[in-house]
Amino acid sequence: MHTVCVFAGSRDGLRPEYVAAARALGTALAGRGWGLVYGGAASGSMGALADAALDAGGEVQGVIPRAGERLTEEHAHPRLTRLFVVGSMHERKAKMHALSDAFVVLPGGFGTADETFETITWRQLGIHRKPIGFLDVVGYWQPLMGWIERAVVDGFVDAEQASALRVFRDVEALLDAIAPSRL
């Protein structure tokens, strides 16, 4: 089974488009028969993503760091196909990478950025060659893409590495780009 790791926010964000995009992505992944790996939370865009995939009959694996038993239990999604509780954020990211064939980034905050940049860095270092796609909901990722373009122009980022980061406004186009036949 093709398995996609999705980085997303544990909050909804202030625009309804963010949660709607998470739901659309979860439904589309399940519709293709692809598995979902994500951060394991029941809240925010993460929860909406998982709910949509599960409601559409998809397989959903969550990876959540242990932050005290009570905190983990309060935040973990109760309906997942499988939940991994790991000891740290580093272990979480390593487990998510091991379980996944591709990565999709939804709008989110610091945690989403942390997971995304580590994934990009690991690709740059040759630790993996898995595709990375951003779902650009209402232009959310445009400032980041502008920064990346600037980093290329100023010689801090290799143009080939930057071009490996694909940005899409449409869920189906993004999934087509990371499909196993394209890998």
Residue pairs with C-beta under 8 A, 6 or more apart in sequence:
1 33
1 34
1 35
1 59
2 32
2 33
2 34
2 35
2 101
2 102
2 179
2 180
3 34
3 35
3 36
3 37
3 61
3 99
3 100
3 101
3 102
4 29
4 34
4 35
4 36
4 37
4 100
4 101
4 102
4 103
4 104
4 175
4 178
5 37
5 38
5 96
5 97
5 99
5 100
5 102
5 103
5 104
6 25
6 29
6 36
6 37
6 38
6 49
6 103
6 104
6 105
6 106
7 38
7 39
7 103
7 104
7 105
7 106
7 108
7 111
7 112
7 115
7 116
7 119
8 22
8 38
8 39
8 44
8 45
8 46
8 49
8 105
8 106
8 107
8 108
8 112
9 18
9 44
9 45
9 46
9 106
9 107
9 108
9 109
9 111
9 112
10 39
10 41
10 43
10 44
10 45
10 46
10 47
10 75
10 108
10 109
10 111
11 43
11 44
11 45
11 109
12 18
12 19
12 44
12 45
12 48
13 19
13 44
13 45
13 107
15 137
15 138
17 137
17 138
18 45
18 106
18 107
18 137
18 138
18 140
19 44
19 45
19 48
21 45
21 106
21 107
21 135
21 137
21 171
22 45
22 46
22 48
22 49
22 52
22 106
23 48
23 49
23 51
23 52
24 52
24 171
25 49
25 52
25 104
25 106
25 135
25 171
26 36
26 48
26 49
26 50
26 51
26 52
26 53
26 54
26 55
26 56
26 58
27 52
27 53
27 55
27 56
28 171
28 172
28 175
29 35
29 36
29 53
29 58
29 175
30 36
30 52
30 53
30 54
30 56
30 57
30 58
31 56
32 175
34 58
34 175
35 58
35 59
35 60
35 61
36 49
36 50
36 53
36 58
36 59
36 60
36 61
37 60
37 61
37 62
37 63
37 96
37 99
37 100
38 46
38 49
38 50
38 60
38 61
38 62
38 63
38 96
39 46
39 62
39 63
39 64
39 92
39 96
39 111
39 115
40 46
40 62
40 63
40 64
40 75
40 76
40 77
40 80
40 83
40 84
41 47
41 62
41 64
41 75
41 76
41 77
42 50
42 75
42 76
42 77
42 78
43 75
45 106
45 107
45 108
46 77
47 77
49 106
50 60
50 62
50 77
50 79
50 80
51 79
53 59
53 60
54 60
54 79
54 80
54 81
59 81
60 77
60 79
60 80
60 81
60 82
61 80
61 81
61 82
61 83
61 84
61 99
62 76
62 77
62 80
62 82
62 83
62 84
63 83
63 84
63 86
63 92
63 95
63 96
63 99
64 72
64 75
64 76
64 83
64 84
64 85
64 86
64 92
65 72
65 85
65 86
65 87
65 88
65 89
65 91
65 92
66 72
66 85
66 86
66 87
66 88
72 85
76 83
76 85
77 83
84 95
86 92
86 95
89 111
89 114
93 115
93 118
93 119
96 115
97 119
97 122
97 128
97 130
100 130
101 130
101 180
101 183
102 130
102 131
102 132
102 133
102 178
102 183
103 116
103 119
103 130
103 131
103 132
103 133
104 132
104 133
104 134
104 135
104 174
104 178
105 112
105 116
105 132
105 133
105 134
105 135
105 141
106 112
106 135
106 137
107 135
107 137
107 140
107 141
116 132
119 128
119 132
120 132
120 161
120 165
122 128
123 129
123 130
123 132
123 161
123 164
124 158
124 161
130 183
131 164
131 166
131 177
131 178
131 182
131 183
132 164
132 165
132 166
133 165
133 166
133 167
133 168
133 174
133 177
133 178
134 141
134 144
134 145
134 165
134 166
134 167
134 168
135 168
135 169
135 171
135 174
136 142
136 167
136 168
136 169
137 169
141 167
145 165
145 167
148 157
148 162
148 165
149 162
151 157
151 162
152 158
152 159
152 162
166 174
166 177
168 174
168 177
176 182
